[in-house]
């Protein structure tokens, strides 16, 4: 773990893990003398200016006997308890709302294309919701998702299976960002490759082929 202190705002640090993950933290001391630290977010999600602005607000909170780290822990616990009550359908619909607002991926300012949202919503509504809609996100695992995807490939179409896997993967990634789950079971779910379609000959092409073949009819 490597840590770099900001030269402008006291207590603001950039922490870099051995795996290369970078995140902002604010280190402070309570009036009791206890040293505390609160995570402000990943570097990819929070620019330096925003991190500095947050530190200024939290320093004022500490001066009034506040404890940002304790508040953050309580807030995450409350949010997790609330999200745990929500179903796959609830979280999926939330994800699509964020797609329209351009907040479905970190540092992405543009909304997802409406045509893509419409297509993904179709598969979500008609394939995923009937199977998993009322279940809690935490109840899904690689085994039941793989079984679902295999069933779509066998009984509906490879396209439906591939699209549904991508959508579920995106929803789980979105849930990870919001600390609703620690894993993405879709990571190891596989789908068979789409078979190449055979092109159908036009009437004129078919006649040309038949003419070139010069078939002989026998009676």
N, C-alpha and C positions, 0 to 999 in steps of 0.2 A: 504494500500500500504506500503510495506516494502522495504527499499533500503540499499544495502551494497556497500561500496566504495572499489575499488581495492587498495591493499596496494602497488602496483608497479607503475601503470600508473595513474597519477593524472587526475581526471575527469571521469574515467571509473567507472560505477556503474552497479550493478545487481539489477533490480527492480522485485519485486514479488507482483503480484496483489492478491486481496482477494480470487480469484478463483484458485490461485496457478500458474498462467502463469508467466514464467520467461523470462526476456529479458534484453539485454545489452543497456545501454545508455551512451552517452558522454556529460558531462556538462561542459560548458566553458563560458568565458566572452569576449565579443567584446571589442575593444579599446574604444568604446563609453561608456562602463560600463554596457551595457545590458547583462544580463545573459541568456544563451540559452541552449537548450538541443536537441540532435538528437538521434534517436533510431538506433541502429546498427544491430538489429536482435534478434530473439528469441534464447534462450540458446540451444534449441534442434537443431538449424540450424547453430549456430556460436560458435565454441569452444573458450575458454579463450585466447589462443595464437592469434587467428585471430582477436578477439576483441581488444586486446592490440596493435596489428600491425596497425589496422585501426585508433585507437586513436592517435598513433604517427604521422600518415599521416595527420590526421585532425588537430592536434595541430599545425603542420607546416603551414597548410592552414590558420588557424586563425591568425597566426603570420604575414601572408602576407595580412591581412585585408579580408580574406575569411570568409564565413558564411556557414558551413556544413549543418545546419538545413534548411536554405533557399534553398540551392542547392538541398537537398534531397526532399523538397516539390515540387520544380519545376520539378525534375526528375520524381517523382511519377505522377504528373499531366500530364506530357508529355507522359509517358508510358501508363497511363490510357486512354488518348485521342486516342492513337494509337491502343490500344487493343480493345477499344469500336467500332472501325471500322471493326474489324475482326469478321468473322462469326464463328458459332459453328464448321464448318468444319476446318477453319484455326486453331482454338485453339485445336481441337482434334488432328489434324496432328502434331501440336507442341508438344502436350502431348506424342504422340507415339514416336516422335524423342527423347524426354527426357527419355522415357522408355528404349530405346536402349542404351542411354548413362549412365543410372543409376541415373538420376537426377529427376525422377518423384515423389520421396518421400524424405522428409528431412532425412539427415544422412544415406541415403542408397547409398552405393558405387557400388553395383552390378547392372547391367542391368536386366531388366525383361527377363524371358526366352523367346527365340525367338518363341517357339511353342505357348506360351500364347499371345505374341504380334500378331502373325499371326491370331489366333482365334479371338481375340478382334478386330483386324483390319477388319476382315471379317464382323462381326456384325455391326461395326461402318459404314463401307462402304455401306453395303446392307440394313441396317435397319434404322440407325440413320440419315445418310446424306440425304437420299431421303426425310425424314420428316422435319428435322431441319437444314440441312447443310447450307443453305443460310441465316438463321436467326441470329441475334445478340444474344450473350449469355444472355444478360440482358433481352431479350424478353421472355425467357423461364420461366415458373413458375410451381408450383406443379400440378396445374389443367391440363395444357396441356401435361405435361410429364406423368401424371397418365393416361390420356386418350390414349396417344400413347402406353404406356405399356399394357393397357387393350386390345387395338386393336391387338397388337402382340400376346398376349395370346389367344385371341379368333380366330384370322384369320391366324396366322402363327404357333406358338408353344410356350409352356411355357418356353422352353429352350431359345428361341430368346428373350422373354420378360425379363427373369431373367438376361441374359447376357447383354442386352442393358441397363437395369437399373444399373447394376454394373459399366458399362463403363461410363455412363453419370454421375454417382455419383463420379467416379474417376476424370473425367474431371473437374467437378465443384470444387472438393477438390483442384485439381491442380491450378485452376483459383483463388481460395481463397488465396492460398499461394503466388501467384503473384499479389495479390491485384487487381484483375480484377472484383471481385464480393464480396459482404459481406455475402451472404447466399448460402446455398446448398439446393435447393428445392427438390432434390432427397431424402433427409433425411426421408421424410414422405411418399414417394411413395412406395406402396406395390405391391407385386406380389404373385399370388397364388402358393402354394407349388406344387412341381413336383409330379405327381402321380406315385406310384410304378408301374413298368411295369410287366405284366404277362409273365411268362416264357413259351415259346412254347416248347411242348414236342417233343422229337425226334421220328422218326418212330419206333424204337425199344421200347421206353418207351410207346408209344401209343399202340403198339401191346400187350405189357405186361398188360397194364391196361384193354384192351379189353378182354384179355384172362382170367384175374382174375375175371372180371365181369360176364363171362360165359353167355352172352346174349342169349335169346331165340327168334328165329324169328317166327313170326306168319304170316300165309298166309290167 
